[in-house]
Amino acid sequence: MGQVTVPTEAHDFVKEGLNKGLADYGISDSLTSAIDWIQEEYECCGVTTYMDYANSSVAQYWVEEANHVHDVPDSCCIVYSAGCGDGGITDNSNIFDKDCYTTGVDFVFERGMVIGLVGLAVILVELFVMLLAYKIREDTFAEHKKRKRSKKPKNPEPFAE
């Protein structure tokens, strides 16, 4: 079977969103909750690896401000418990090894394929409706012409003066 490629836009969309999320992880409760949900729901950690949480250029606030140099968020833990991500950079035995970038691209692609197929189905239905409307119009026009011809007198009488 042929290989299907994901458009660059999907890759960029996922990567930019995750990079922004990790850069500000811990600053905003809503953003932090969103990243935690993604990591828990899809069993992934970091953009390209759990090690992203040790990289200050990726997880700037997490490393520099919150001082979690050797930690990952608890949402990266295979078996969750409070503080399970502490020391997760050095001991990753309880940390998801799947990256969220690949998981995100797969998610976007799967949904994109469904949206594309639904769009194609809508186009086909619209085409069918247009052809049906054309056929109804033609039949109506033919019937109208037929009635008009049958009402016309065959030999009109001349005007009497």
Protein Blocks (a to p, Z undefined) as FASTA:
>chain_A
ZZddddfklmmmmmmmmmmmmmmgojamklmmmmmmmmmmnopgdjkbmklmmmmklmmm
lmmmnopmkbccfklpfbgcehklgoklmmmmlgcfbdfklmmmmmmmmmmmmmmmmmmm
mmmmmmmmmmmmmmmmmmmmmmmmmmmmmmpcfbdcdddZZ
